[in-house]
């Protein structure tokens, strides 16, 4: 499997010892990725200072000369909105990043299902393992319908641009393999697959969860916690996890998301060494 790095590993925004430092330029992150011996790079949309065509073309050229290619671009959206106007706006966000991905040559856009956001304190939300009540007057069935309809709209753009929407197991309605697979299997499109985050299964048997999602995987985000987790620490058996993916014929990338208390300058190389050892197991 190819090793990659998410821009999240270099700057976790509001958390981590680097949070008071400026976000490194994307070009700098690409150069660090290459220097660390990786060929794949994921970029969060919130890390990008611009989505202008000239800027994106510059990133594409920089990556080419660095020997790095874009694995994915991450949209930041939420389809669990109670009004059609708000959901239309969220669809627009995803469509925008589909076009960004196509421009830089990324085959994948990372997408989410959504959540109610009725628990506003993130620490409480984490303590509740991502469970929260619906907005008063609405039901979970309402939310599932909004999610399906919104993805159906986005898939028109994804197919046109030749970019796969990779749905991550990421809180809310996609906190579990069952919820994530429900969306993928309901839409039943070759342009909607899974991005598996190994560190986002907080309930049940995480290996069984990975097993359930593995047939849909187009990208794997490998969580690692040098210095202990920023939010929590999971004991992840990577040789076992990699065996699951190999059994399901997965040949895609393994992209590092370093979420430990270590500074990225120390934590990213340490995490990559761990993943390389697991790959050689």
MARBA-325646 format. One record per atom (N, C-alpha, C): x negated, y, z. Coordinates in steps of 0.001 Angstrom, whole numbers, plus 500000, padded with zeros to 6 digits. Atoms other than C-alpha are relative to their C-alpha. Layout:
XYZ
...
//
This chain:
499160498797500000
500000500000500000
499126501251500000
500687498717500031
498882503530499252
500229500745501320
499858499167498810
498221505789502243
500226501456499608
499726498582500200
499664509284502329
500127500705501339
499841499182498798
500098512113504800
501119500997499763
498972498962500045
503118514300505504
499430501308500520
500425498685499504
502547518024505921
500384500191501464
499601499962498589
504359517533509252
498836499614500914
501126500447499189
501215515795510511
499012501121500287
500951498900499860
499200518988510037
500559501176500793
499391498914499219
501704521360511657
501430499607500333
498680500466499552
504718520274513740
500928501162500337
499142498819499905
506204523790513643
500105500512501432
499764499426498670
507516524424517172
499447499150501136
500461500931498967
505759521599519016
498560499593499690
501366500446500207
502187520461519525
498990501098500272
501024499015499656
498881522167520358
499705500996498890
500231499094501129
498780523762516899
501150500964499749
498781499248500322
502206525418517146
499793501509500037
500283498563499978
500700528835517929
499011500422498922
500897499706501113
498366528594514943
500821500210498729
499273499842501267
499413529723511452
500164498655499301
499822501201500812
500853527023509228
498936500011498905
501012500014501060
497998525953506943
500652500122498620
499520499951501378
498421526708503258
500179498579499484
499778501332500569
499793523756501306
498731499513499303
501252500380500661
496577523792499272
498996499447501009
500906500486498955
494607523364502512
500415498615500474
499521501320499594
496799520441503553
499662498947498942
500348500924501079
496255518819500148
498515499656500063
501440500240499911
492491519241500510
499661499114501197
500240500845498824
492593517716504010
500412498557499707
499531501338500373
494593514788502655
498944499279499181
501037500600500841
491943514154500006
498750499683500813
501216500193499202
489068514578502478
500129498806500940
499751501130499103
490674511946504717
500180498689499238
499968501215500799
490683509454501849
501376499535499597
498630500351500385
494412509529501102
500330500621498645
499640499521501336
495991509995497685
501428500517499905
498611499548500016
499622510725498588
500233501108501004
499720498853499131
501041513901500122
501487500305499956
498608499564499872
504507514753501391
500028501432500511
499912498623499532
505542518349501861
501409500300500498
498728499515499484
508302519739504054
500355501298499293
499567498756500619
510347522403502350
499744501208500876
500195498869499090
510036524576505456
498535500417500111
501410499621500027
506252524553505046
499640500811498753
500319499360501275
506456526029501551
500345501488500062
499708498567499938
506135529829501432
500794500510498815
499299499572501208
507718529975497981
500443498767499228
499608501044500953
509608527855495482
500016500562498583
500107499430501343
508832530095492518
499236499037499098
500616500921500954
507810528205489401
498476500169499947
501443499778500097
504371529836489233
499272499413501210
500611500558498794
503613528864492840
499987498478499939
499913501457500066
504805525288492321
499037499436498967
500957500456501009
502754524943489145
498572500059500539
501317499901499383
499722526130491106
499726498853500955
500156501144499095
500312523457493750
499761498710499227
500144501208500817
500668520792491091
498582499909499433
501352499966500556
497388521852489488
498955499745501088
500940500186498890
495624522013492860
499953498529500413
499946501412499619
496791518509493754
499296499125498966
500644500776501063
495635517165490389
498481500028500153
501452499874499872
492110518501490880
499482499380501293
500397500622498731
492062517157494455
500118498480499969
499782501438500064
493011513656493313
501131499528500887
498853500278499126
496250513803495278
501274500217499199
498706499780500648
499836513446494113
501084500135501067
498884499792499079
503114514449495728
500835498727500096
499120501138499749
505019511566497292
501448500437500126
498629499529499792
508051513600498309
499993501465500381
499690498668499483
509509517000499028
501194499823500926
498915500155499027
511774517344502054
500963501168499939
498933499004499856
515076519205501890
500383500074501479
499584499825498600
516471520541505168
501449500462499974
498578499762500237
520239520313505157
500822499155500958
499089500735499120
523271518907506948
501375500009499342
498707500090500681
526427517658505229
501183499934500956
498889500077499045
528467517443508448
500417501423500357
499478498641499865
530134520823508029
501506499947499778
498539500132500008
533832521410508582
500680500734498858
499369499293501118
534442523701505585
499357499593498685
500510500339501328
534090522963501896
498926500981499558
500983498981500385
532203526231501447
498632499704500620
501268500308499321
529575525251504014
499343498763499403
500572501211500599
529145521797502474
499445500304498611
500482499606501325
528794523348499012
498634500683500113
501288499335499774
525980525501500374
498902498977500286
500978501038499678
524232522409501761
499638499175498769
500276500684501273
524573520629498424
499032500831499168
500892499111500736
522905523654496868
498566499925500493
501351500134499441
519946523293499233
499331498739499462
500576501251500499
519426519672498224
499680500121498516
500242499853501435
519781520501494533
498771500859499726
501186499146500151
517186523237494909
498724499185500177
501226500754499753
514643520824496361
499836498827499045
500137500961501102
515415518221493719
499227500653498859
500682499283501078
514313520818491183
498558500323500378
501372499779499530
511251521692493306
499181498720499831
500704501278500120
510298518004493423
499664499698498547
500253500244501417
510670517662489677
498871500883499487
501013499055500470
508483520728489173
498591499590500429
501339500385499533
505584519425491296
499673498540499690
500239501386500364
505963515855490037
500251498998501103
499657500937498922
507303514307493248
501186499149499567
498894500852500431
509515511289492516
501160499934500980
499050500191498901
511430511620495794
500276501320500714
499634498955499043
513337514173497871
500527499316501250
499507500544498731
513789513300501533
501289500718500367
498697499431499654
517414513807502572
500516499372501286
499382500439498754
519518513426505702
501502499820499791
498549500123500032
523110512460506428
500654501197500660
499451498866499270
523899515048509059
500443499602501392
499538500216498633
525165515450512611
500951501134500362
498985499029499585
527883517332514471
499400501288500568
500641498852499332
525515519666516373
500867500584501124
499230499567498830
527925519813519302
499163499956501272
500987499949498916
524994519101521622
498876500896499502
500909498993500556
522883522198521120
498596499954500588
501318500102499387
520021521493523522
499315498730499499
500629501159500636
517542519220521727
499522498977501025
500431500945498968
516183517702524937
501169499131500456
498807500767499637
519707516691525921
500383499044498880
499667500834501161
520328515390522405
499097498770499954
500931501121499971
517209513229522655
500355499040501129
499640500841498861
518267511979526094
501244499169499701
498777500713500391
521617510979524572
499768499069498819
500370500854501129
519747509050521856
500744500392498715
499386499520501230
521339511217519188
501505499872499945
498541500111499983
524930510601520245
500603501336500439
499305498764499632
527267513599520376
501447499912499519
498584500065500383
531033514174520171
500261500789498722
499623499225501182
532750515387517001
500401501427500363
499413498672499846
533721519006516539
501483499809500322
498577500167499663
537170519357518188
500898500157498777
499068499966501121
539944518617515724
499584499150498817
500503500814501108
537824516352513515
499577498631500521
500371501362499630
536865512682513490
498751499572499230
501152500538500716
533898510605512429
500375499592498579
499567500326501360
535942509410509441
499959501231499100
500115498764500776
536149513037508315
498554500208499559
501412499744500293
532375513334508524
499454499027498961
500459500956501008
531728510139506593
500480500417498611
499485499551501294
533953511436503814
499217501185499453
500787498835500446
532061514740503683
498620499565499505
501334500472500375
528742512901503527
500044499319498634
499896500701501285
529862510627500683
500226500982498851
499686499034501059
531318513513498676
498793500877499671
501153499122500215
528245515685499152
498893499273499251
501030500746500720
525846512978498068
500411499730498556
499544500211501377
527976512246495017
499693501214499139
500327498781500744
527503515871493975
498493500101499756
501455499887500135
523748515841494617
499434498982499012
500512501042500887
523288512626492677
500076500395498534
499947499519501387
524327514397489477
498700500712499641
501253499278500228
521293516661489805
498811499052500072
501104500947499851
519014513848490975
499805499178498731
500099500806501219
519808511722487937
499509500845498831
500418499115501098
519406514670485565
498503500299500064
501405499629499831
515988515556487014
499076498790500159
500824501191499828
514813511964487483
499305499927501344
500551499983498643
514256512350491225
500899499162500909
499238500857499093
515318509770493820
500234500722501325
499690499517498658
517088510922496974
499689498872500978
500402501013499022
515449509032499842
500590500379501352
499247499706498780
517799508954502825
499257499446501209
500762500404498818
515933508889506120
500918499655501167
499357500300498716
517080507237509330
499593501107500972
500405498762499323
517100510621511027
501185500568500772
498999499441499106
519567511176513886
501402500019499388
498626499841500450
523278511718513655
500543498754499322
499338501095500711
525077509578511103
499012499044499346
501013500915500523
521792508054509942
499002499609501090
500888500384498895
520357507240513372
499680498514499979
500176501450500030
520706503513512701
499877499515498564
500038500621501321
520043501183509809
501408499843499445
498625500204500467
523785500479509653
500569501269499381
499477498749500530
524694504137509179
499311500420498720
500756499621501188
521932504796506680
500378499114498819
499650500927501080
522707501677504651
501444500177499549
498602499770500391
526422502486504720
500084501068498914
499981498929500999
525764505693502787
499412499507498686
500667500480501212
523352504075500335
500878499006499252
499211501051500643
525614501112499670
501348500505499514
498738499419500470
528781503206499385
499795500754498696
500273499246501226
527242505509496758
499498499091498891
500424501043500942
525581502509495070
499375500583498730
500679499355501126
523257504562492868
498510499682500036
501458500197500011
519692503832491732
499234501248500413
500632498732499649
519002507490492578
500180500355501475
499885499822498548
519862507096496288
499476498749500688
500645501117499320
517544504867498286
499614500424501411
500326499748498593
515920504828501729
498564500459500188
501304499670499444
513008506539503412
500031499518501445
499966500602498673
512235504521506509
498973500676500899
500864499405498982
510823506411509491
499888498993501133
500171501076499020
509349503787511778
500223500459501435
499864499498498641
509655506051514813
501365500536500348
498676499415499752
513314506983514531
501064498983500392
499035500992499521
514955503753515708
499894499940501520
500082499899498542
515716504408519368
500934499042500719
499085500957499376
518381501764519966
499902498667499269
500028501316500605
518453498047519377
498582499546499690
501271500600500388
515656495970517856
499469500750498784
500474499169501113
513611498345515706
499508499149498831
500471500857501089
512133495435513706
501176499462499191
498785500410500710
515627494181512866
500570501161499193
499531498819500723
516575497735511886
499175500216498727
500868499855501170
513569497993509572
500308498914498977
499672501123500890
514400494565508135
501262500301499196
498742499701500681
517929495737507297
499819501061498918
500179498913500953
516719498874505530
498964499709498924
501143500220500892
513634497435503828
500367499769498534
499691500194501420
515391496286500625
500304501291499247
499661498723500638
516395499906499960
498828500983499967
501073499032499762
513007501486500729
499292500429498721
500877499466501041
511201503770498288
498811500742500609
501106499338499305
508955505432500889
500100499673501487
500047500303498567
507858504611504434
499195501081500704
500706499046499151
506934507229507024
499554499271501260
500584500727498873
504607505746509605
499726500963501143
500208499168498822
504909507437512981
498797499487500798
501107500342499111
501876507528515250
499903501071501074
499928499126498827
501347509081518673
498648500171500712
501264499763499294
497675509914519402
500174501025501121
499843499111498855
497530511475522849
501351499898500669
498639500113499467
501068510290523644
500966500826499182
499027499356500873
504261511319521887
500406501395500440
499476498663499706
505438514902521641
501374499918500645
498640500157499484
508975513703522357
500153498682500757
499968501334499407
508594510003523186
498922499199499287
500991500884500613
506203507168522408
500626498629499806
499550501357500278
507232503932520716
498783499104499800
501055500996500195
505069500822520813
500277499306498669
499733500483501348
504957500112517085
498936498983499587
500898501076500428
503442496806515950
499873500090498478
500086499761501440
502230497879512512
499679498764499171
500135501228500792
500930494489511329
501344499292499797
498672500620500120
504423493123512040
500891500808499060
499186499136500862
506098496122510368
499589499840498540
500475500129501376
503914495820507281
500354498644499413
499583501322500477
504681492106507040
501451500023499531
498599499885500420
508393492976506858
500076500614498613
499948499345501309
507804495338503955
499432499115498899
500580500887501016
505581492874502122
500972498894499625
499036501065500286
508199490134502440
501124500483499100
498936499441500834
510728492453500817
499468500589498693
500569499562501268
508352493244497961
499730501485499905
500255498555500032
507725496845498976
498565500266499579
501330499668500512
504780498285497028
499736501502500045
500129498550499963
505235501969497787
498988500469501025
500982499362499126
503332504346500017
500374499880501471
499868499902498548
502816504426503753
499496501396500354
500331498588499799
502900508105504712
500004500341501487
500162499722498574
501630509240508095
500801501214500445
499434498901499224
503762511363510397
499380499917501398
500678499994498703
501467512106513336
500811500865500959
499139499297499056
503684513040516280
499482499835501427
500595500083498679
501257512815519165
499590501359500532
500436498758499356
500059515442521612
498608500445499562
501320499626500491
496620515399520013
500121501096498946
500052499012501075
495686518333517806
499846499251498676
500119500695501286
496049517353514135
498562499733499568
501395500209500395
492289517761513647
499442498700500566
500428501264499403
491795514788515979
501031498892499772
498952501009500045
495145513019515815
500197499366498643
499770500560501338
495441512605512056
498931498963499644
500989501053500283
492082510807511566
500173498758500873
499804501144499102
492789508627514611
501169499137499530
498824500748500455
496225507652513315
499717499270498691
500338500656501266
494878506906509837
499121498775500229
500843501158499687
492237504616511320
500850498835500492
499094501041499506
494989502705513121
500771499367498847
499228500533501124
497045502360509927
499117499183499061
500910500756500871
494033501245507899
499686498633500608
500253501281499335
493296498558510475
501200499071499852
498786500815500152
496916497376510283
500129499481498575
499923500426501399
496782497264506479
499006498884499703
501023501023500221
493640495131506658
500261498723500788
499708501130499097
495201492759509201
500355498739499207
//
